[in-house]
């Protein structure tokens, strides 16, 4: 399975989370590529079996400007067969905690085969490790269920 982890990060928290997810996804596939959204080859979107999106939230629960192109790419391409997951970091003191994750989740539910979402308070902590591991497992299980394989 060819996996892309595409993220954006200002503080480094979402980037760190992307690295942890990459670590766990590599248990299931050697074809796991990690990209900042600026480096992602959008022309190859449909060649990935799995796309995992990582984002912070901007303003009042908004998707960061640099992630809009990826959001639109899922809306405007044939991505229904791509297994997806979305994760993000945020601060629960804001009324729309990880609002960008929710917006991606809702869109991906319609335009892809959404497997999992994950919200992390501020930065990844040791107590979140099992959640990262479970996220990777759920995404992989979805891929395997598409193939008719029972794990």
N, C-alpha and C positions, 0 to 999 in steps of 0.2 A: 504494500500500500504506500503510495506516494503522499507524503504529508507536508503541508506548509503551515508554519506558525507565523502569522503576520501581526505585528504589534506596533504601537506607538507609545512613547513614554516621555514625560517631562522630568519627573523626579527620579526616575530609575526604578521605581517600584514595579511598574508593569513589565519593564524589560527583565527584571529579576524573576518575576513570575513566569514570563515566557521561557526563560532558561530552565526553570524547574520543570515546567510542563514538557519541554524538549527532552530533558533527562528521562522522565517517565515514559514518554512516547517511544524513546529509543529501545525500551524493553520489548516493544512489539514490532518495530520496523527499523531498518537501517536507512530508509529513505525519508528521513525527517529533516526538512530544511527550515531554517529560521531566518526571517526577514524583518527589518524595519519596514514600515509601509512604503517609505520612499524608495526602497530597493526592490520591492516586490514586482516581478514580471507579470503585469496584468494580462498580457496576451497569452499567458500560460494558465490562467485561472482554471479553465475547464479540463486541464490535464491532471489536476490533483484529485485524488480520491478523497482526501480529507483536507479541510482548511480550518485552522483554529485561529480565532481572532482575539487579540488582546488590546484593550483600550482603557484609557483613563476617561473620566467624565469632565466636561468643561461647563462652566457657567451653571445654569439651572437644570442640570441633567442632560446636557447636550453632547452630541457626538463631536469630537474634535475635528476641525476643518480638514486636517490631513487624512482623516479616515473616510471622508465623504466619497472619494473616488472608489474605495473598496465597497462601501455600502451600495453605491450605484451599480457597480460591476455585478453584484449579486442580483440586483433588481432587473438588470438589462441583459443578462446572458442566460444560457441554458445550464443552470446550476442545481437543478432539482435533485440530481443524483449524487451530488457532493455531500459527504457527511461533514457536518460542521459542529464546532463548539465555540463558545465565546466566554471570555473571562475578562475581569477588570479589577482594578484597585480603586478604592475611593475612601471617603471619610463619612461615617454615619452621622456626623453633625449636620450634614446637608440634607434637605428634605427629599431630594431625589438621589439617594445613595446608589452609586454606580448606574445612573440613569442611562448612560450610553450603552451599557451592557444590555439593559432592558430593551432599548430601541433596536439594537442589533438582533437580539433574541427574537423579537416580534417579526422582524423582516426575514430573518433566516428560517423561521418556522414555515413561512410561506414559500420561500425561494430556494430552499435546500432541504437536506435531511438532517435537521438539528438534533444533536444527540445530548448535549450537556451545556450548562452554564455554570459559572463560578464567580462569586464576588469575594474579594479579599479586602478586609479593613486595613487601610493605609499601606502597609508593606507586608510581604510574606513573612510569616513567623513559623517557628518550629511546630506549633500546634496546627498549622495549616497543611503540613506535609501529607497527611493521610487524605486530605481533600484533593490535593494535586494528583496524588496517585490514583484516587478513585475517578477523577475527571478523565485521566488518560485511559483508564480501564473501560469506562462507559463509552467513550468515543470508539475505542477499538472493538468493543462488543457490538456496537452498532454496525461497524464495517463487516464484521464476521457474520452478523445476522443477515446482512444483505446477500452474502455469499451462500447462505444456507448452512453455515457452520455453527454448531452449538458449542459454546465455551463452558 
